[in-house]
Amino acid sequence: PIIYAVFGTSRHVSVGTFAVVQLMIANAIERVLTAQPDLAVCSGKYNDTSNTSNTSGSMLDVNDLVPAGGNATCGEVKVDIAITLAFMSGVIMAFFGLLQFGFISIFLSEPLVSGYTTGAAVHVFTSQLRHIFGLELRNPTGLFRVPRTWIKAFQLFPETNVATLIVSIITIALLILMKVANKWLQKKTVPVPVYSRRGRGWKVKRVKWSIPLPSQLIVVILATGISYGAHLYTKFQVDVVGDIPQG
């Protein structure tokens, strides 16, 4: 992202991670691990072989990713798969960029793009059900996994962690309120001191508010502080990220 910020040609392109990419990477990792049932470090977490028919042609081989010593953890294997996938995607994108293949996007109709956006939103929300309700829910794989996930969620609904659900509702409400506040602020003007070059000194000029509120950052800071101060994990079993390793 830092290199693209300096040398990039489009200031409108997002180079950070977002939910759709994360879901696609997680799906690719799960497919590779499902295709390798003999992988000991991740056994018990990816033992669903209902989707093995779609993974026989995988380009990623876990056996090539695990170090020779065989001491890799499940998390390290997942990181290796993600790095390999990112490198392969970059090579493919660079190749298509040399061919000026971006013109194909003009043939994508508006209903197609809208359908993709709506479908991605449904998949993202479905993947967060276990976190919103605090359920021990493992997302199924294979066909119809979205309705199957909802069915399992309804079956486990009596086991909902009420504290986790309250935190989720408050967090979503804050994000929506700050989104509305950003739209309201964009219509407002604020006084800004401006220096006149003609020797008239400083004067106050009203300009439109152009700095959006960092809603996600504000929510993360507030939630982190409340979770730490109220001991949500120890008292109410609300899942937290925990210690974040350096690097």
Secondary structure by P-SEA (a helix, b strand, c coil): ccccccccccccccccccaaaaaaaaaaaaaaaaaccccccccccccccccccccccccccccccccccccccaaaaaaaaaaaaaaaaaaaaaaaaaaccccccccccaaaaaaaaaaaaaaaaaaacccccccccccccccaaaaaaaaaaaaaccccaaaaaaaaaaaaaaaaaaaaaaaaaaabbbbbbbbbcccccbbbbbbccccccaaaaaaaaaaaaaaaaaccccccccccccccccc
